[in-house]
Amino acid sequence: MSFLLSVWFLLQSLVIGLCAYAGCVKGLFSRHPSLLRLWMGQMVVGLLGSELALHLFIYPLISMFVFTMLGATDTWLGVLGWWVSVVTMVVLLHNFLKGLVSTHEIMSAAKQLHVPPPTPALPIGSPVPPNALSFSFWTRILGVVTQTHYPHVRRARDVSYGTHAMHKLDVLYLDDAHLPHGRQTKRPVVLYVHGGGWQEVPSTKGNHGLPFVYHMANQGWIIFTVDYRLSPTHKMPAHIDDVKLAVTWVKQNAHKYSGDPNFVTIAGGSAGGHLASLAALTSFTEKQDERIPNTQCCVSIYGVYDFTDRNNIWTVKFVPMLEKLIMTDTLQRNPQIYKDVSPLEYLHCEEDRHKVLGVHVPFLLTHGTHDGIVPIQEAYHFRKTWNEVVRDKKLIMVEFPGGHHAFDALQSPR
């Protein structure tokens, strides 16, 4: 019996150890072609070992005590499992502290991003770094269900912004009674675009980016989270057409939800970051021979900026995936349709003012240094090109040390 317990103890110690290791390295499987089937699995184990490092830390601590009491450490396998657990806890503690320290990076960057004040009616103060000595900090870290931490945020679901069944959005807002100065009619707006690889996967407006949208709503902003047509049923540019339609709808209807139509920030993660960036660069209103951007700021979280992979930075077959599932033709036969939906492409057209629209909109790029799904080099090249071409350099990039893809999916220090 003690032998079986030892084997079980060692196996579960190794599994937790793998998660801890994945949490502190970059792209555990992404550079090994034979392991590409585990490409998405690395995101899961990476998140477990980084964003949920504290939760995993508790598990081996308890299991060491329980299995020792049951006699699992009477054999050399059990002793090995015990030492694996010790090393695992050290790595998990390191991962957690690294995430805690990285929060100050975004605080510093937020102060550098110069955006006009959204409205005098809703004072938005300087960002405050998390206080690790406060009780509320630990309850939010340990309680991974986001909604429970924001009881005064309301959510109106499935509001139509178009004629298609997928043209739905949710509206998140804070109760008037809990606003700093009572009811206000011009509150800043965020339009959030969910990710999911542009495909029909479980990621939707209802379950993506929850910590971000609930936190912003709790600060008094009006949040619109949008669904859009997805592949492979619908091909690009249906996705961006829907997002731009949603931008137009929000501009026309934000006032009905006490939002300010003149202050709309567009944000998104992963595929949503790509669509948010593209919409910020190409969504505009014609006014007296002038094209005025429909958004005042863009926040792209681990976004994709180049569908042509011109810099050859992807370690997986990104373009073939686009050709098979997302686009209507191959890159070789029709490169223009790939350029048309690449945010990076629009930064190369400064001399053509009819194509460059969003260069005067402040951009905030965030990306985890350990992202094994979307290479951080995507953001590097976008920033580099922006700084070389765009005259108004209103772009800030924040690297999250140790951050994996979807680091904002869970309640965590980051």
Stockholm file with secondary structure:
# STOCKHOLM 1.0

chainA/1-414         MSFLLSVWFLLQSLVIGLCAYAGCVKGLFSRHPSLLRLWMGQMVVGLLGSELALHLFIYPLISMFVFTMLGATDTWLGVLGWWVSVVTMVVLLHNFLKGLVSTHEIMSAAKQLHVPPPTPALPIGSPVPPNALSFSFWTRILGVVTQTHYPHVRRARDVSYGTHAMHKLDVLYLDDAHLPHGRQTKRPVVLYVHGGGWQEVPSTKGNHGLPFVYHMANQGWIIFTVDYRLSPTHKMPAHIDDVKLAVTWVKQNAHKYSGDPNFVTIAGGSAGGHLASLAALTSFTEKQDERIPNTQCCVSIYGVYDFTDRNNIWTVKFVPMLEKLIMTDTLQRNPQIYKDVSPLEYLHCEEDRHKVLGVHVPFLLTHGTHDGIVPIQEAYHFRKTWNEVVRDKKLIMVEFPGGHHAFDALQSPR
#=GR chainA/1-414 SS CHHHHHHHHHHHHHHHHHHHHHHHSSCTTTTCGGGGGGHHHHHHHHHHHHTTHHHHHHHHHHHHHHHHHTTGGGSHHHHHHHHHHHHHHHHHHHHHHHHHHHHHHHHHHHHHCCCCCSCTTSCCCCCCCCCTTSHHHHHHHHCCCGGGGCTTEEEEEEEESSSSTTCEEEEEEECGGGSTTSCCSCEEEEEEECCSTTBSSSCCTTTSSHHHHHHHHHTTCEEEEECCCCBTTSCTTHHHHHHHHHHHHHHHHGGGGTEEEEEEEEEEETHHHHHHHHHHHHCEEEETTEEEESCSEEEEESCCCCTTCTTCCCSSCHHHHIIIIICSSCTTTCHHHHHHTCGGGGGGCTTCTTTCCSTTSCEEEEEETTCSSSCTHHHHHHHHHHHHHCSSCCEEEEEETTCCTTTTSSSSCC
#=GC SS_cons         CHHHHHHHHHHHHHHHHHHHHHHHSSCTTTTCGGGGGGHHHHHHHHHHHHTTHHHHHHHHHHHHHHHHHTTGGGSHHHHHHHHHHHHHHHHHHHHHHHHHHHHHHHHHHHHHCCCCCSCTTSCCCCCCCCCTTSHHHHHHHHCCCGGGGCTTEEEEEEEESSSSTTCEEEEEEECGGGSTTSCCSCEEEEEEECCSTTBSSSCCTTTSSHHHHHHHHHTTCEEEEECCCCBTTSCTTHHHHHHHHHHHHHHHHGGGGTEEEEEEEEEEETHHHHHHHHHHHHCEEEETTEEEESCSEEEEESCCCCTTCTTCCCSSCHHHHIIIIICSSCTTTCHHHHHHTCGGGGGGCTTCTTTCCSTTSCEEEEEETTCSSSCTHHHHHHHHHHHHHCSSCCEEEEEETTCCTTTTSSSSCC
//
